[in-house]
Amino acid sequence: MSSVPTELYDYDVVRSEAEATMYRVRPQRATLVLGSAQPIDLLDAERVGEVALRRRRGGGGLVLLQPDDLWVDWWIPADDERWRGDVHVTSVMAGRWWAEVLRPLVRGDVTVHDGPLEGDPAYRVVCFAGRGPGEVFVDDKKTVGVSQWRVREGIFLSTVAHAHGSEDVLRYLRERPDGLENALDHQVLSTLTDAGAESVIEALRRASGPWQYRDLPLHA
């Protein structure tokens, strides 16, 4: 495959940031984001040119971002009081921020997964097909995905709540494990709440802050 994914961020700039920073990422078009360890040849070479292609640092599977998805990241410097040495604890912390915001906004039981990574290993090719520490569920259906990248300077937490279903991500896979489509049955914000994206962002800033805040348009 000739396409080479661009990194989602300039991570050297991120890790040099002295202040705790919250990012709202706004893709300008449909964007496939590979996890750090995912090979590009898992994608269908004939279709991948239809979308922008990026790679994030940190664990997790493939994510198809749409312009109205809610992608929120946090950079926590190592000297910040919210820094945690335990990977699991850090992810659960992010999930609890989201849960605090969602509980008054949605109908249904909001929970944070506090156990280990769960789900068929074959399905982990796509982020929203599994269940990981810190991920948020409404009525036991995944609502917010969580991943993180850790370096000596700090922790970079990535979270996303989709506005629509994830079925379209399947068209870009070269091979689809049997049952993957059913495993992608997750909640979407557009049917859970009438709250606008800006009000959710502001509530997340209050629940998790204080932060330096940056709105990041993601150009193709």
C-alpha positions, 0 to 999 in steps of 0.5 A: 500500500502506497499511502503513508499515515500522517501522525495525528499530532506533532507529538514532540510538541505535545511532550514539550508542553509544560502546562496540562492541556485539553484538546478538542480535535475536529476532523474536517473530513472522514479520517481513519486513525490507526493505533500505534502498533497497527500495520497499514496492510490491514487496510484495503488499499483500493478504498483507503484513499477515500478518507484521510489517514492518520496514526496516533501514538498509544494503544487501541485499534482502528477508529473512523472519525467523522466531523461531528464526533467528539474527540477529546484528548488530555496532556498531563505533565509528569509534575501535574497532580493528575499524573498517575503511575498506573496505566489502569488507574489513569484510564479509569480516571479519564472514564470517570470524568466522562461519566460525571458529565454524562450521568445528568445528560443521558437516560440509562445506567452510566458505568466505567469499565474498571476491569482488564481488557475484554473481548475477542482478540480478533475484534481488537482491530477496531477500537469500539469492538472491545472493552478496555479500562476506563471506557464508558458504557451506557446500559452496558453498550460502549459510549466512550473509547479510551487510549493512552500514550506514556512518556517520561514527560507525561501522559497523553489520554485520548477519548472519543464518543461517536456521533454515529455508528461505526459500521462504515469502518468495516469497508476499509478493512482488507479482512473482516473477522466473523462477528465484528459487525455485531461487536461494533454495536455501541451507543452514539451521542446523537441518540443519547442526549440533546446536549450540544458538543460545546456544552459537553466540552465545557462540562468535561473541562470543569470535571477534569480541570483546570486545563489550558484548552486548544481547539485543533482542526484536523486537516486532510 
